[in-house]
Amino acid sequence: MIWILLLGGILASFTYVMVSANNIDFLYRRSYCDSCHYTLKWVELIPLFSFIFLRGKCSQCGASIDRGAFICEVLLIFLYSLPLLYDFSLKDFTLYYLVITLLIPISINDVKTYKIPNHMNLIFLFTGLYLTELLYVDFMKDTIIILILHLFYILLSDYMRPSIIMCKWIKSFLVCNHRAPIL
């Protein structure tokens, strides 16, 4: 149980850095303070405990540590601990942890940028298709549904701007929209 919670914290910390990083150098460098660039010791990398013991500040310069990482760690540790309270089969455990581990980076990226990158959606899609073993997929019906949804998106999106067109049409018939002549 302790290993699962520790794994949840480590994965949360890693996914937060992965989503927050502007470039990919976080894969081969040590973690450091964003303010003073002090290289963190291994004790300062322990999820949750380091934030609590350091009181949310860098041990060298005293700058505040991003609270988003702490919130992400608490959330993922909580979500990783939920299946331990119930009696699940091994397949259910695996599915739950995989879905949670994929949804957390998508959620963090959505909260930070209000966008979900296509590569994250594709990873989630192919993982879902692999896990269901294509048992519940009816390609013809699903293709028709996807085409209909795309049609609605195109009609109601910024390409057509139906709300603006409709508002201008309605405004043209309102009496209060016309200007009175100046005498």
N, C-alpha and C positions, 0 to 999 in steps of 0.2 A: 504494500500500500504506500509506504514512504517513497519507494522508487517511482511509482506512478505520479505522485504529487511533485517530486523533484523533476521528473521528466517534463511534466506540464509547465513548471516554472521556467525550465531551461528552454523549451520550445517557444514559450511565450516571449521570453527575452530575445531569442534569436529572430523570431518572426517580426517583432516590433522593430528591431534594428534593420532587418532586411527590407521592410516596407518603408522605413524612414530614410534609409541611405539614398544619397543621390547617385552614387557610383558603386561599383561592385568590389571595391577594395576591402570591405569589411570581412570578406572571406579569408583573407590571408594576413591580416594585421591584428594586433591586440586591441582590445577595447580601451578607450581613453575618454577623459573628460572633454566635453564639447567646448568648455570655456578656456581651460588652461592647457589642454592637451596632455595632461598627466596620464601616463599609462597605468591602468588599474591593476591592482594585485588580485590574485585568485580569490582572496577572501571578499573583496569588494564586488565580485561577480556572482555571488550566490544570490539567486532570486529571492525577493521579498526581504530577507534578513539584512542584506547590505543596505537597502533603502531605509529600513526601520532603524538600524544601528547608526547609520550616518545621518539620520534625521532629514533625509531628502537633499543633502548637500554634499558637494565634493569634499573629500578629506584634505585636499591640498589648498584649494582656492576658496572654498566655501560657497561656490556658485550652486544655484538650485539645480537638481537633477530633474529631468523631464518626468512629470507625473504620469504621463501616458504609458510609459513602460511599466510602472508599478501597477496601474489599473489593469493593464493587459495581463500581467503576471497573476494578479489576484483572480481575475475572471477565468483565465485558462486553468489555473489550479482548481478553482471551484468546479468548472465544467468537467475536468478530468476526474474529480472525486465523486461526482454524481453516480456513475455506474457501479461504484464500489458499494453503494447502499442497496442495490437491487441485485437479484439473481439473474444474470444474463448468461447466455451461451458465449463461447469463444468467438463465434462469427459475429454476434451482436456487439461484443466489446470492440472487435476490430473495426467494424463498420462505424460505430459511434465515434471512436477516437480518430478515425480517418476523416470523417465528415467535420468534426470539430476542428481538427488541425488544418483542414482546408478552408473552413469558413472564417477562422480568426484573421488570417492575413487579408482576406477579401473584405472583411468588416473594417479592419483598421485602415486599409487603403480608401475605402468608401467614406469613412468618417473624416479622414485627413484631406482628401482631394475631391470628394463628391463624384468620383469616377471608379468604375471597376474595370481594370485592364482586361482585354480580350484573352490574353494568355492565361489569366487566372480562371476565367470562365471556361476556357477549353480544358484546362486541367481538371476542373470540377466535373465537366460534362463527360470526359472520357473515363474518369474514375467511376462515375455513376453508371455509365454503360458497362464497364467491366464488372462492377459489383453485381449488377442485376443480371449479368450474363445474357443480355438482350432477350430475356424471357418475356418482358412486359412491353416490348417495343413493337408497334404496328407502324411500319414506315410510311405507308400510304396515308393513314389517318393523321399521323403526327406531322407529315409534310404539309397536308392541307391546313391543319391548325396553325402551323408556323407561318404559312403564306398568308392566311387570314389576319393573323396578329401583325405581320409586317405591313399589310395593306392598311390596317387601322392606324398603325404608327405613322406611316407616310401621310395619311390623310389628316391626322390630328397633330402632326409635328410642326416644327418651325418652317418646313418647306412650303406648306400651303397656308399657314397662319389663318385657319378658319375663324378663330375668335376675333381677330382684328378685322377681317373682311366683314363678318357679321355685325360687329360693333359699328363700323363705318356705315353700313347699309341702314342700320336702325337709327343712327344719329342723323342721317340725312332726312329722315321723315319727322324728326322731333321739331316742334315749334321753337323750343328754347334754344336750339342750336343756330337759328337764323339771327342775323344781326339787324337791328333796327337802323334805318337811315338817320344820319346825323343832320340836323337842321341848322 
